[in-house]
Amino acid sequence: MMPTLQQGNLLIINKWGSIHRFDVIVFHANAREDYVKRVIGLPGDQITYKNDVLYVNGKPTEEPYLKPYKRKLIDGKLTGDFTLEEVTRTKVVPRGYVFVLGDNRLNSWDSRHFGFVKMSRIVGKVNARYWPFREFATRF
């Protein structure tokens, strides 16, 4: 999730409540590792990226949390083009699953590589970063 979150950050995770688009979540990637990623697609969604723009169900959808990072890029393009079908072999996010991406889109191991995340594997939503304290944050 760099640059939004860094290795060694300590987080407060909310294990209750529902998951929404653009929430940053923690989930069990496997028996030994948890991953932190951003929810992009919810059950029933069609997801496409074209010309560095996210389309959800055919409508362009702004990702304001990426703007500071896009400005730092030489060509300004953070996310390569893809359709959900190209990376998961299905046109919509299935019931009981989410589609996640890391904010470091050019170097992120996410749903484009390992597919959908089952809702039952979600530990919770990141509510705050409390360490290092000088970087305390509740919005991601």
N, C-alpha and C positions, 0 to 999 in steps of 0.2 A: 504493500500500500504506500510505498514511498512515492512521492515526497510528503503525502498527507500525514502518514505515521512512519516512525523510524524504528529500527530494531532497538529493543530495550525500553521503548515507551511502556508505561504501566497504564492500564485502562480499567475503567469501570464498565462492566457489562450488565445490561438489563436482560434478565432471563425470562421476563414476562411481557405480555403484550404482543401485538401483531407486527409483522415485518412489512415495511413499505418500500417502494421504489426509492433508490438512492441511499437507503440506510447502509451504514457500514456494519457488517456482521462478523462474528467469529463462528466458525464451524469446524467440525471434526473432518479433516481431510482424509485421515486414515487412523489407525490405532495409536500412532505415536505423535501425530502432529495436528495442530489446529491452524487454520488459515484465517486471515483477516482480509475481506474483500467487500466491494460495494455491490449491492443488489441493483441490477439493471432491468431484468425481466422477471415478471411475476407470472403465476399460472394463467395461461390463456393468451399471453402476449406474443406478438410477432416482433422480432428485433432485427434491425438492419443498421449497418453503418455505411454511409456513403459520403465521400468528400469530407470526412472527419465530423459528420453530423449524425447524431443518434436519431433513429426513427423508431417509434414505438407504435405499433398497429398502424403504420403508414404515415404517422404525423411526426414532423420534426420536433424534437424534445431537447430543450436547453439543459446543459450540464454546467452550471455556474461554478462549481467546485474545481473544474479543470482549467478555467481561464488563466489563473496565474502561471500555470505550467505551460500552457500553449504559447504564451508570450515569449518564453525562454527558448523555444525551439527555432532552429534556423529556418525551416520551411513551414513551421506552424502546424504541422500535421501530427497529431498524437495517436490517433487510432486508425489502423488500416481498414480498408473496406471489407465487409463480410456480411453475409446474411445468416440468420439462425440456422437455416437448412444446410448451408455449406459447412458449418462447424459442428452441428449436432445431428444432422440427418433427419430433422423434424422441423416443421414450419412454425410450431407454437411451443411455448414453455408448457410442459405437462402439469396436470394437477398434482399438488404435493411437492413441487420443485421450484427452484429459482435459478436464474441465470446471473452469474456474478462476473465482475471484471475488477482488476486492480487499477488504481489510479495511475500507476506507472505503466501505461498501456503498451509502450514499446518493449517492455521487459517484464511482463507479468505472466505468471503461470495461473491461469484462471479458466473459466468455463469454455473459452475458445479451445482449450487443450484437454481438459478433463471432463467436460460436459456439465450437465445440470447438477445442482446441489439439492439433495433431498432435504425437505423442511425438518425432518426428524433429526438431522445431523447438525442443525443450527443450535449453537450454545446460547446465543443472544445477540442483542444489538449493542454496539459501542455507544455509551452515553457520554463518556468523558475520558480525556487523557489527563492524568493527574501527576505524571512524572515523565520528564523533568518538570518541576513545578513552574518554572519560568515559561513553559510552553503549555500550561493548562488550557484546555479547550473543551467545549461542549458541542461545537458545530463542525461538521466535516463535509 
